[in-house]
Structures are given as C-alpha cells and as structure tokens.
C-alpha cells in the first residue's frame, strides 16, 4: 500500500477511536481541516513536522502514523 494512504488510514482510524471530527483534530493540531482531509484520503504528502503535530494531537508516537500492520482487534473475554 502507498505510504500516503497508510498514513491517512492510520490518522483516520486513531481520530475516530478518539471520537473526534476532522475539525476537532484540526483545532488540536493547528492544521486546517481540509489539509487533514487530504492526508486521510492519501492525497497529501505530510512532512515529518506535520506528522509530529498530528501524533502529538492524537496522543500517539509519530511511528504509529506510519505503521503498516493492521490494527489489533480487542480480544473478547468470556
């Protein structure tokens, strides 16, 4: 998978698990909502500095945005 698409999927997944809209992530990261949208669609190629801003806003290490492994599913306990 293209790295831009992977980053976009990771940003979107983490943002949604936080219950945030793109507007909320934009506010927290200091980026514009349309830029967030472009990143999530894989249409934008964010710089390392932008990845750091997003990671800080989302409360994850920057590497989490680059992770190509599928997200782990929560285990169900009986």
PAMI-816804 format. One record per atom (N, C-alpha, C, O, CB): chain; residue in three letters; atom name; x, z, y. Coordinates in nm, 2 decimals, always signed. Atoms other than C-alpha are relative to their C-alpha. Glycine has a CB too. Layout:
% residues N
+---+-----+----+--------+--------+--------+
: c :   r :  a :     xx :     zz :     yy :
+---+-----+----+--------+--------+--------+
: A : ALA : CA :      X :      Z :      Y :
...
+---+-----+----+--------+--------+--------+
//
This chain:
% residues 78
+---+-----+----+--------+--------+--------+
: c :   r :  a :     xx :     zz :     yy :
+---+-----+----+--------+--------+--------+
: A : UNK :  N :  +0.08 :  +0.00 :  -0.12 :
: A : UNK : CA :  +0.00 :  +0.00 :  +0.00 :
: A : UNK :  C :  +0.09 :  +0.00 :  +0.12 :
: A : UNK :  O :  +0.19 :  +0.06 :  +0.13 :
: A : UNK : CB :  -0.10 :  +0.12 :  +0.00 :
: A : UNK :  N :  -0.07 :  +0.01 :  -0.13 :
: A : UNK : CA :  +0.12 :  -0.08 :  +0.35 :
: A : UNK :  C :  +0.01 :  +0.14 :  +0.06 :
: A : UNK :  O :  -0.09 :  +0.22 :  +0.06 :
: A : UNK : CB :  -0.08 :  -0.09 :  +0.10 :
: A : UNK :  N :  -0.02 :  -0.14 :  -0.05 :
: A : UNK : CA :  +0.26 :  +0.24 :  +0.51 :
: A : UNK :  C :  -0.09 :  +0.03 :  +0.12 :
: A : UNK :  O :  -0.13 :  +0.15 :  +0.13 :
: A : UNK : CB :  +0.15 :  +0.01 :  +0.05 :
: A : UNK :  N :  +0.10 :  -0.03 :  -0.11 :
: A : UNK : CA :  +0.04 :  +0.20 :  +0.82 :
: A : UNK :  C :  -0.13 :  +0.04 :  -0.05 :
: A : UNK :  O :  -0.20 :  +0.13 :  +0.00 :
: A : UNK : CB :  -0.01 :  -0.12 :  +0.10 :
: A : UNK :  N :  +0.13 :  -0.03 :  +0.06 :
: A : UNK : CA :  -0.27 :  +0.20 :  +0.61 :
: A : UNK :  C :  +0.01 :  +0.14 :  -0.07 :
: A : UNK :  O :  -0.09 :  +0.22 :  -0.06 :
: A : UNK : CB :  -0.04 :  -0.11 :  -0.11 :
: A : UNK :  N :  -0.01 :  -0.13 :  +0.07 :
: A : UNK : CA :  -0.14 :  +0.50 :  +0.41 :
: A : UNK :  C :  +0.00 :  +0.11 :  +0.10 :
: A : UNK :  O :  -0.07 :  +0.21 :  +0.09 :
: A : UNK : CB :  +0.13 :  +0.01 :  -0.08 :
: A : UNK :  N :  +0.00 :  -0.10 :  -0.11 :
: A : UNK : CA :  -0.07 :  +0.70 :  +0.73 :
: A : UNK :  C :  -0.14 :  +0.01 :  +0.05 :
: A : UNK :  O :  -0.19 :  +0.12 :  +0.08 :
: A : UNK : CB :  +0.10 :  -0.04 :  +0.11 :
: A : UNK :  N :  +0.13 :  +0.00 :  -0.05 :
: A : UNK : CA :  -0.41 :  +0.60 :  +0.86 :
: A : UNK :  C :  -0.10 :  +0.08 :  -0.09 :
: A : UNK :  O :  -0.18 :  +0.16 :  -0.05 :
: A : UNK : CB :  -0.05 :  -0.14 :  +0.02 :
: A : UNK :  N :  +0.08 :  -0.07 :  +0.10 :
: A : UNK : CA :  -0.58 :  +0.72 :  +0.54 :
: A : UNK :  C :  +0.03 :  +0.15 :  +0.00 :
: A : UNK :  O :  -0.07 :  +0.23 :  -0.01 :
: A : UNK : CB :  +0.01 :  -0.06 :  -0.14 :
: A : UNK :  N :  -0.04 :  -0.15 :  +0.00 :
: A : UNK : CA :  -0.39 :  +1.05 :  +0.55 :
: A : UNK :  C :  -0.05 :  +0.07 :  +0.12 :
: A : UNK :  O :  -0.10 :  +0.18 :  +0.11 :
: A : UNK : CB :  +0.15 :  +0.01 :  -0.01 :
: A : UNK :  N :  +0.05 :  -0.06 :  -0.12 :
: A : UNK : CA :  -0.48 :  +1.11 :  +0.91 :
: A : UNK :  C :  -0.15 :  +0.02 :  -0.01 :
: A : UNK :  O :  -0.20 :  +0.13 :  +0.03 :
: A : UNK : CB :  +0.04 :  -0.09 :  +0.13 :
: A : UNK :  N :  +0.14 :  -0.01 :  +0.01 :
: A : UNK : CA :  -0.84 :  +1.04 :  +0.85 :
: A : UNK :  C :  -0.05 :  +0.11 :  -0.10 :
: A : UNK :  O :  -0.14 :  +0.18 :  -0.07 :
: A : UNK : CB :  -0.06 :  -0.14 :  -0.05 :
: A : UNK :  N :  +0.04 :  -0.10 :  +0.10 :
: A : UNK : CA :  -0.86 :  +1.25 :  +0.53 :
: A : UNK :  C :  +0.02 :  +0.14 :  +0.05 :
: A : UNK :  O :  -0.06 :  +0.23 :  +0.04 :
: A : UNK : CB :  +0.08 :  -0.02 :  -0.13 :
: A : UNK :  N :  -0.03 :  -0.13 :  -0.05 :
: A : UNK : CA :  -0.69 :  +1.55 :  +0.69 :
: A : UNK :  C :  -0.10 :  +0.04 :  +0.12 :
: A : UNK :  O :  -0.15 :  +0.15 :  +0.13 :
: A : UNK : CB :  +0.15 :  +0.01 :  +0.05 :
: A : UNK :  N :  +0.09 :  -0.03 :  -0.11 :
: A : UNK : CA :  -0.90 :  +1.52 :  +1.01 :
: A : UNK :  C :  -0.14 :  +0.03 :  -0.05 :
: A : UNK :  O :  -0.20 :  +0.13 :  +0.00 :
: A : UNK : CB :  -0.01 :  -0.13 :  +0.09 :
: A : UNK :  N :  +0.13 :  -0.03 :  +0.05 :
: A : UNK : CA :  -1.22 :  +1.51 :  +0.81 :
: A : UNK :  C :  -0.01 :  +0.13 :  -0.08 :
: A : UNK :  O :  -0.11 :  +0.20 :  -0.07 :
: A : UNK : CB :  -0.04 :  -0.12 :  -0.10 :
: A : UNK :  N :  +0.00 :  -0.13 :  +0.06 :
: A : UNK : CA :  -1.12 :  +1.81 :  +0.60 :
: A : UNK :  C :  -0.01 :  +0.11 :  +0.10 :
: A : UNK :  O :  -0.06 :  +0.22 :  +0.07 :
: A : UNK : CB :  +0.12 :  +0.02 :  -0.09 :
: A : UNK :  N :  +0.01 :  -0.09 :  -0.11 :
: A : UNK : CA :  -1.09 :  +1.99 :  +0.93 :
: A : UNK :  C :  -0.14 :  +0.00 :  +0.07 :
: A : UNK :  O :  -0.17 :  +0.09 :  +0.15 :
: A : UNK : CB :  +0.11 :  -0.02 :  +0.10 :
: A : UNK :  N :  +0.13 :  +0.01 :  -0.06 :
: A : UNK : CA :  -1.44 :  +1.88 :  +1.02 :
: A : UNK :  C :  +0.01 :  -0.06 :  +0.15 :
: A : UNK :  O :  -0.08 :  -0.03 :  +0.23 :
: A : UNK : CB :  -0.07 :  +0.13 :  +0.00 :
: A : UNK :  N :  -0.02 :  +0.04 :  -0.14 :
: A : UNK : CA :  -1.30 :  +1.71 :  +1.34 :
: A : UNK :  C :  -0.05 :  -0.15 :  +0.01 :
: A : UNK :  O :  -0.04 :  -0.23 :  -0.08 :
: A : UNK : CB :  +0.14 :  +0.01 :  +0.03 :
: A : UNK :  N :  +0.03 :  +0.14 :  -0.03 :
: A : UNK : CA :  -1.42 :  +1.39 :  +1.50 :
: A : UNK :  C :  +0.13 :  -0.06 :  +0.05 :
: A : UNK :  O :  +0.23 :  +0.01 :  +0.08 :
: A : UNK : CB :  -0.11 :  -0.02 :  +0.11 :
: A : UNK :  N :  -0.11 :  +0.06 :  -0.06 :
: A : UNK : CA :  -1.17 :  +1.14 :  +1.63 :
: A : UNK :  C :  +0.03 :  +0.05 :  +0.14 :
: A : UNK :  O :  +0.14 :  +0.06 :  +0.19 :
: A : UNK : CB :  -0.01 :  -0.16 :  +0.00 :
: A : UNK :  N :  +0.00 :  -0.05 :  -0.14 :
: A : UNK : CA :  -1.25 :  +1.26 :  +1.98 :
: A : UNK :  C :  +0.07 :  +0.14 :  +0.00 :
: A : UNK :  O :  +0.15 :  +0.17 :  +0.09 :
: A : UNK : CB :  -0.14 :  +0.02 :  +0.06 :
: A : UNK :  N :  -0.06 :  -0.13 :  +0.00 :
: A : UNK : CA :  -1.15 :  +1.62 :  +1.88 :
: A : UNK :  C :  +0.15 :  -0.01 :  -0.03 :
: A : UNK :  O :  +0.23 :  +0.06 :  +0.03 :
: A : UNK : CB :  -0.07 :  +0.09 :  -0.11 :
: A : UNK :  N :  -0.15 :  +0.02 :  +0.03 :
: A : UNK : CA :  -0.82 :  +1.50 :  +1.72 :
: A : UNK :  C :  +0.07 :  -0.05 :  +0.12 :
: A : UNK :  O :  +0.18 :  -0.01 :  +0.15 :
: A : UNK : CB :  +0.01 :  -0.09 :  -0.12 :
: A : UNK :  N :  -0.06 :  +0.06 :  -0.12 :
: A : UNK : CA :  -0.75 :  +1.30 :  +2.03 :
: A : UNK :  C :  +0.03 :  +0.11 :  +0.11 :
: A : UNK :  O :  +0.13 :  +0.12 :  +0.17 :
: A : UNK : CB :  -0.09 :  -0.11 :  +0.07 :
: A : UNK :  N :  -0.02 :  -0.11 :  -0.09 :
: A : UNK : CA :  -0.80 :  +1.61 :  +2.25 :
: A : UNK :  C :  +0.11 :  +0.09 :  -0.04 :
: A : UNK :  O :  +0.20 :  +0.13 :  +0.04 :
: A : UNK : CB :  -0.13 :  +0.08 :  +0.02 :
: A : UNK :  N :  -0.10 :  -0.09 :  +0.05 :
: A : UNK : CA :  -0.59 :  +1.83 :  +2.03 :
: A : UNK :  C :  +0.14 :  -0.06 :  +0.00 :
: A : UNK :  O :  +0.24 :  +0.01 :  +0.02 :
: A : UNK : CB :  -0.03 :  +0.05 :  -0.14 :
: A : UNK :  N :  -0.13 :  +0.06 :  +0.01 :
: A : UNK : CA :  -0.31 :  +1.58 :  +2.00 :
: A : UNK :  C :  +0.05 :  -0.06 :  +0.14 :
: A : UNK :  O :  +0.17 :  -0.09 :  +0.15 :
: A : UNK : CB :  +0.00 :  -0.11 :  -0.10 :
: A : UNK :  N :  -0.04 :  +0.06 :  -0.13 :
: A : UNK : CA :  -0.31 :  +1.45 :  +2.36 :
: A : UNK :  C :  +0.00 :  -0.16 :  +0.00 :
: A : UNK :  O :  +0.06 :  -0.22 :  +0.09 :
: A : UNK : CB :  +0.13 :  +0.05 :  +0.04 :
: A : UNK :  N :  +0.01 :  +0.15 :  +0.01 :
: A : UNK : CA :  -0.37 :  +1.09 :  +2.24 :
: A : UNK :  C :  -0.14 :  -0.05 :  +0.03 :
: A : UNK :  O :  -0.23 :  +0.03 :  +0.03 :
: A : UNK : CB :  +0.04 :  -0.04 :  -0.15 :
: A : UNK :  N :  +0.13 :  +0.06 :  -0.03 :
: A : UNK : CA :  -0.65 :  +0.85 :  +2.32 :
: A : UNK :  C :  -0.08 :  -0.02 :  -0.13 :
: A : UNK :  O :  -0.02 :  -0.05 :  -0.23 :
: A : UNK : CB :  +0.01 :  -0.13 :  +0.08 :
: A : UNK :  N :  +0.09 :  +0.02 :  +0.12 :
: A : UNK : CA :  -0.95 :  +0.83 :  +2.08 :
: A : UNK :  C :  +0.02 :  -0.14 :  -0.06 :
: A : UNK :  O :  +0.02 :  -0.15 :  -0.19 :
: A : UNK : CB :  -0.14 :  +0.03 :  +0.03 :
: A : UNK :  N :  -0.01 :  +0.14 :  +0.05 :
: A : UNK : CA :  -0.91 :  +0.45 :  +2.05 :
: A : UNK :  C :  +0.13 :  -0.02 :  -0.08 :
: A : UNK :  O :  +0.15 :  -0.10 :  -0.17 :
: A : UNK : CB :  -0.02 :  -0.10 :  +0.11 :
: A : UNK :  N :  -0.13 :  +0.00 :  +0.07 :
: A : UNK : CA :  -0.54 :  +0.50 :  +1.95 :
: A : UNK :  C :  -0.01 :  +0.06 :  -0.13 :
: A : UNK :  O :  +0.04 :  +0.01 :  -0.23 :
: A : UNK : CB :  +0.11 :  +0.07 :  +0.09 :
: A : UNK :  N :  +0.03 :  -0.07 :  +0.13 :
: A : UNK : CA :  -0.65 :  +0.75 :  +1.68 :
: A : UNK :  C :  -0.07 :  -0.10 :  -0.09 :
: A : UNK :  O :  -0.03 :  -0.11 :  -0.21 :
: A : UNK : CB :  -0.08 :  +0.13 :  +0.02 :
: A : UNK :  N :  +0.08 :  +0.09 :  +0.08 :
: A : UNK : CA :  -0.90 :  +0.49 :  +1.56 :
: A : UNK :  C :  +0.09 :  -0.11 :  -0.06 :
: A : UNK :  O :  +0.08 :  -0.15 :  -0.18 :
: A : UNK : CB :  -0.11 :  -0.06 :  +0.08 :
: A : UNK :  N :  -0.09 :  +0.11 :  +0.05 :
: A : UNK : CA :  -0.63 :  +0.22 :  +1.54 :
: A : UNK :  C :  +0.10 :  +0.05 :  -0.10 :
: A : UNK :  O :  +0.13 :  -0.03 :  -0.20 :
: A : UNK : CB :  +0.08 :  -0.05 :  +0.12 :
: A : UNK :  N :  -0.09 :  -0.06 :  +0.10 :
: A : UNK : CA :  -0.40 :  +0.45 :  +1.35 :
: A : UNK :  C :  -0.07 :  +0.01 :  -0.13 :
: A : UNK :  O :  -0.02 :  -0.03 :  -0.24 :
: A : UNK : CB :  +0.06 :  +0.13 :  +0.04 :
: A : UNK :  N :  +0.07 :  -0.03 :  +0.12 :
: A : UNK : CA :  -0.67 :  +0.54 :  +1.10 :
: A : UNK :  C :  -0.04 :  -0.14 :  -0.07 :
: A : UNK :  O :  -0.05 :  -0.14 :  -0.19 :
: A : UNK : CB :  -0.13 :  +0.07 :  +0.03 :
: A : UNK :  N :  +0.03 :  +0.13 :  +0.05 :
: A : UNK : CA :  -0.75 :  +0.17 :  +1.05 :
: A : UNK :  C :  +0.12 :  -0.08 :  -0.05 :
: A : UNK :  O :  +0.11 :  -0.18 :  -0.12 :
: A : UNK : CB :  -0.08 :  -0.09 :  +0.10 :
: A : UNK :  N :  -0.12 :  +0.07 :  +0.04 :
: A : UNK : CA :  -0.39 :  +0.08 :  +0.99 :
: A : UNK :  C :  +0.04 :  -0.11 :  +0.09 :
: A : UNK :  O :  +0.13 :  -0.19 :  +0.06 :
: A : UNK : CB :  -0.01 :  -0.05 :  -0.14 :
: A : UNK :  N :  -0.03 :  +0.10 :  -0.10 :
: A : UNK : CA :  -0.39 :  -0.14 :  +1.30 :
: A : UNK :  C :  +0.11 :  +0.03 :  +0.09 :
: A : UNK :  O :  +0.17 :  -0.06 :  +0.16 :
: A : UNK : CB :  -0.13 :  -0.04 :  +0.07 :
: A : UNK :  N :  -0.11 :  -0.04 :  -0.09 :
: A : UNK : CA :  -0.14 :  +0.06 :  +1.50 :
: A : UNK :  C :  +0.12 :  +0.05 :  -0.08 :
: A : UNK :  O :  +0.10 :  +0.10 :  -0.19 :
: A : UNK : CB :  -0.06 :  +0.11 :  +0.09 :
: A : UNK :  N :  -0.13 :  -0.04 :  +0.07 :
: A : UNK : CA :  +0.22 :  +0.14 :  +1.41 :
: A : UNK :  C :  +0.05 :  +0.12 :  +0.09 :
: A : UNK :  O :  +0.13 :  +0.10 :  +0.18 :
: A : UNK : CB :  +0.10 :  -0.11 :  +0.00 :
: A : UNK :  N :  -0.04 :  -0.11 :  -0.08 :
: A : UNK : CA :  +0.27 :  +0.50 :  +1.54 :
: A : UNK :  C :  +0.15 :  +0.03 :  -0.01 :
: A : UNK :  O :  +0.21 :  +0.01 :  -0.11 :
: A : UNK : CB :  -0.08 :  +0.12 :  -0.04 :
: A : UNK :  N :  -0.14 :  -0.04 :  -0.01 :
: A : UNK : CA :  +0.61 :  +0.62 :  +1.65 :
: A : UNK :  C :  +0.02 :  +0.13 :  -0.07 :
: A : UNK :  O :  -0.08 :  +0.20 :  -0.11 :
: A : UNK : CB :  +0.06 :  +0.01 :  +0.14 :
: A : UNK :  N :  -0.03 :  -0.13 :  +0.06 :
: A : UNK : CA :  +0.78 :  +0.92 :  +1.49 :
: A : UNK :  C :  -0.05 :  +0.11 :  +0.09 :
: A : UNK :  O :  -0.11 :  +0.21 :  +0.04 :
: A : UNK : CB :  +0.15 :  +0.02 :  -0.02 :
: A : UNK :  N :  +0.05 :  -0.10 :  -0.10 :
: A : UNK : CA :  +0.69 :  +1.12 :  +1.81 :
: A : UNK :  C :  -0.15 :  +0.01 :  -0.01 :
: A : UNK :  O :  -0.20 :  +0.12 :  -0.01 :
: A : UNK : CB :  +0.04 :  -0.04 :  +0.14 :
: A : UNK :  N :  +0.15 :  -0.01 :  +0.01 :
: A : UNK : CA :  +0.32 :  +1.03 :  +1.77 :
: A : UNK :  C :  -0.04 :  +0.06 :  -0.13 :
: A : UNK :  O :  -0.13 :  +0.14 :  -0.14 :
: A : UNK : CB :  -0.06 :  -0.15 :  +0.01 :
: A : UNK :  N :  +0.02 :  -0.07 :  +0.13 :
: A : UNK : CA :  +0.33 :  +1.13 :  +1.40 :
: A : UNK :  C :  +0.02 :  +0.15 :  +0.01 :
: A : UNK :  O :  -0.06 :  +0.23 :  -0.04 :
: A : UNK : CB :  +0.09 :  -0.06 :  -0.11 :
: A : UNK :  N :  -0.02 :  -0.14 :  -0.02 :
: A : UNK : CA :  +0.47 :  +1.46 :  +1.51 :
: A : UNK :  C :  -0.11 :  +0.07 :  +0.08 :
: A : UNK :  O :  -0.16 :  +0.18 :  +0.04 :
: A : UNK : CB :  +0.13 :  +0.03 :  +0.07 :
: A : UNK :  N :  +0.11 :  -0.05 :  -0.08 :
: A : UNK : CA :  +0.20 :  +1.51 :  +1.77 :
: A : UNK :  C :  -0.13 :  +0.01 :  -0.09 :
: A : UNK :  O :  -0.20 :  +0.12 :  -0.08 :
: A : UNK : CB :  -0.03 :  -0.09 :  +0.12 :
: A : UNK :  N :  +0.11 :  -0.01 :  +0.09 :
: A : UNK : CA :  -0.07 :  +1.43 :  +1.51 :
: A : UNK :  C :  +0.01 :  +0.11 :  -0.10 :
: A : UNK :  O :  -0.08 :  +0.19 :  -0.12 :
: A : UNK : CB :  -0.02 :  -0.14 :  -0.07 :
: A : UNK :  N :  -0.02 :  -0.10 :  +0.10 :
: A : UNK : CA :  +0.08 :  +1.65 :  +1.25 :
: A : UNK :  C :  -0.01 :  +0.14 :  +0.06 :
: A : UNK :  O :  -0.08 :  +0.23 :  +0.00 :
: A : UNK : CB :  +0.14 :  -0.01 :  -0.06 :
: A : UNK :  N :  +0.01 :  -0.13 :  -0.06 :
: A : UNK : CA :  +0.11 :  +1.94 :  +1.49 :
: A : UNK :  C :  -0.15 :  +0.03 :  +0.03 :
: A : UNK :  O :  -0.19 :  +0.15 :  +0.01 :
: A : UNK : CB :  +0.08 :  +0.01 :  +0.13 :
: A : UNK :  N :  +0.14 :  -0.02 :  -0.03 :
: A : UNK : CA :  -0.25 :  +1.90 :  +1.60 :
: A : UNK :  C :  -0.08 :  +0.03 :  -0.13 :
: A : UNK :  O :  -0.18 :  +0.11 :  -0.13 :
: A : UNK : CB :  -0.06 :  -0.13 :  +0.07 :
: A : UNK :  N :  +0.07 :  -0.02 :  +0.12 :
: A : UNK : CA :  -0.37 :  +1.88 :  +1.24 :
: A : UNK :  C :  +0.05 :  +0.12 :  -0.08 :
: A : UNK :  O :  -0.01 :  +0.16 :  -0.18 :
: A : UNK : CB :  +0.01 :  -0.12 :  -0.09 :
: A : UNK :  N :  -0.06 :  -0.12 :  +0.07 :
: A : UNK : CA :  -0.15 :  +2.18 :  +1.13 :
: A : UNK :  C :  +0.06 :  -0.03 :  -0.13 :
: A : UNK :  O :  +0.05 :  +0.05 :  -0.23 :
: A : UNK : CB :  -0.11 :  +0.10 :  -0.02 :
: A : UNK :  N :  -0.07 :  +0.04 :  +0.13 :
: A : UNK : CA :  +0.04 :  +1.99 :  +0.86 :
: A : UNK :  C :  +0.14 :  -0.04 :  +0.04 :
: A : UNK :  O :  +0.17 :  -0.08 :  +0.15 :
: A : UNK : CB :  -0.08 :  -0.11 :  -0.07 :
: A : UNK :  N :  -0.14 :  +0.06 :  -0.03 :
: A : UNK : CA :  +0.41 :  +1.89 :  +0.83 :
: A : UNK :  C :  -0.01 :  -0.15 :  +0.02 :
: A : UNK :  O :  -0.10 :  -0.21 :  -0.05 :
: A : UNK : CB :  +0.10 :  +0.04 :  -0.12 :
: A : UNK :  N :  +0.00 :  +0.14 :  -0.02 :
: A : UNK : CA :  +0.48 :  +1.54 :  +0.95 :
: A : UNK :  C :  +0.00 :  -0.09 :  -0.13 :
: A : UNK :  O :  -0.06 :  -0.19 :  -0.14 :
: A : UNK : CB :  +0.11 :  -0.04 :  +0.09 :
: A : UNK :  N :  -0.01 :  +0.07 :  +0.12 :
: A : UNK : CA :  +0.56 :  +1.43 :  +0.60 :
: A : UNK :  C :  -0.13 :  -0.02 :  -0.07 :
: A : UNK :  O :  -0.15 :  -0.11 :  -0.15 :
: A : UNK : CB :  +0.10 :  +0.07 :  -0.10 :
: A : UNK :  N :  +0.14 :  +0.01 :  +0.06 :
: A : UNK : CA :  +0.20 :  +1.49 :  +0.49 :
: A : UNK :  C :  -0.07 :  -0.12 :  +0.04 :
: A : UNK :  O :  -0.15 :  -0.17 :  -0.03 :
: A : UNK : CB :  -0.08 :  +0.13 :  +0.04 :
: A : UNK :  N :  +0.06 :  +0.13 :  -0.05 :
: A : UNK : CA :  +0.10 :  +1.19 :  +0.70 :
: A : UNK :  C :  +0.06 :  -0.12 :  -0.07 :
: A : UNK :  O :  +0.00 :  -0.23 :  -0.06 :
: A : UNK : CB :  +0.02 :  -0.01 :  +0.15 :
: A : UNK :  N :  -0.07 :  +0.11 :  +0.07 :
: A : UNK : CA :  +0.35 :  +0.97 :  +0.51 :
: A : UNK :  C :  -0.02 :  +0.00 :  -0.15 :
: A : UNK :  O :  +0.01 :  -0.09 :  -0.22 :
: A : UNK : CB :  +0.14 :  +0.00 :  +0.03 :
: A : UNK :  N :  +0.01 :  -0.02 :  +0.15 :
: A : UNK : CA :  +0.26 :  +1.10 :  +0.16 :
: A : UNK :  C :  -0.08 :  -0.11 :  -0.06 :
: A : UNK :  O :  -0.20 :  -0.14 :  -0.02 :
: A : UNK : CB :  -0.06 :  +0.13 :  -0.03 :
: A : UNK :  N :  +0.07 :  +0.11 :  +0.07 :
: A : UNK : CA :  +0.17 :  +0.81 :  -0.07 :
: A : UNK :  C :  -0.07 :  +0.05 :  -0.13 :
: A : UNK :  O :  -0.14 :  -0.03 :  -0.19 :
: A : UNK : CB :  +0.09 :  -0.11 :  -0.03 :
: A : UNK :  N :  +0.06 :  -0.05 :  +0.13 :
: A : UNK : CA :  +0.05 :  +1.03 :  -0.36 :
: A : UNK :  C :  -0.15 :  +0.03 :  +0.03 :
: A : UNK :  O :  -0.18 :  +0.07 :  +0.14 :
: A : UNK : CB :  +0.07 :  +0.13 :  -0.05 :
: A : UNK :  N :  +0.14 :  -0.03 :  -0.02 :
: A : UNK : CA :  -0.33 :  +1.06 :  -0.40 :
: A : UNK :  C :  -0.02 :  +0.15 :  +0.03 :
: A : UNK :  O :  +0.05 :  +0.23 :  -0.03 :
: A : UNK : CB :  -0.08 :  -0.05 :  -0.12 :
: A : UNK :  N :  +0.03 :  -0.14 :  -0.03 :
: A : UNK : CA :  -0.48 :  +1.38 :  -0.26 :
: A : UNK :  C :  -0.04 :  +0.07 :  -0.13 :
: A : UNK :  O :  -0.11 :  +0.02 :  -0.21 :
: A : UNK : CB :  -0.10 :  +0.02 :  +0.10 :
: A : UNK :  N :  +0.03 :  -0.07 :  +0.12 :
: A : UNK : CA :  -0.51 :  +1.65 :  -0.53 :
: A : UNK :  C :  -0.15 :  +0.05 :  +0.02 :
: A : UNK :  O :  -0.20 :  +0.08 :  +0.13 :
: A : UNK : CB :  +0.09 :  +0.12 :  -0.02 :
: A : UNK :  N :  +0.14 :  -0.04 :  +0.00 :
: A : UNK : CA :  -0.87 :  +1.74 :  -0.63 :
: A : UNK :  C :  +0.00 :  +0.15 :  -0.03 :
: A : UNK :  O :  +0.07 :  +0.19 :  -0.12 :
: A : UNK : CB :  -0.08 :  -0.09 :  -0.10 :
: A : UNK :  N :  +0.01 :  -0.14 :  +0.04 :
: A : UNK : CA :  -0.97 :  +2.10 :  -0.63 :
: A : UNK :  C :  -0.05 :  +0.02 :  -0.14 :
: A : UNK :  O :  -0.13 :  -0.05 :  -0.19 :
: A : UNK : CB :  -0.10 :  +0.07 :  +0.10 :
: A : UNK :  N :  +0.04 :  -0.03 :  +0.14 :
: A : UNK : CA :  -1.00 :  +2.25 :  -0.97 :
: A : UNK :  C :  -0.12 :  +0.09 :  +0.00 :
: A : UNK :  O :  -0.14 :  +0.17 :  +0.09 :
: A : UNK : CB :  +0.12 :  +0.07 :  -0.08 :
: A : UNK :  N :  +0.12 :  -0.08 :  +0.01 :
: A : UNK : CA :  -1.33 :  +2.40 :  -1.08 :
: A : UNK :  C :  +0.03 :  +0.11 :  -0.10 :
: A : UNK :  O :  +0.08 :  +0.09 :  -0.21 :
: A : UNK : CB :  -0.12 :  -0.09 :  -0.05 :
: A : UNK :  N :  -0.01 :  -0.11 :  +0.09 :
: A : UNK : CA :  -1.33 :  +2.74 :  -1.23 :
: A : UNK :  C :  -0.13 :  +0.03 :  -0.06 :
: A : UNK :  O :  -0.23 :  +0.02 :  +0.01 :
: A : UNK : CB :  +0.06 :  +0.13 :  +0.08 :
: A : UNK :  N :  +0.12 :  -0.02 :  +0.07 :
: A : UNK : CA :  -1.58 :  +2.84 :  -1.48 :
: A : UNK :  C :  -0.07 :  +0.13 :  +0.04 :
: A : UNK :  O :  -0.17 :  +0.17 :  -0.01 :
: A : UNK : CB :  +0.02 :  +0.00 :  -0.15 :
+---+-----+----+--------+--------+--------+
//
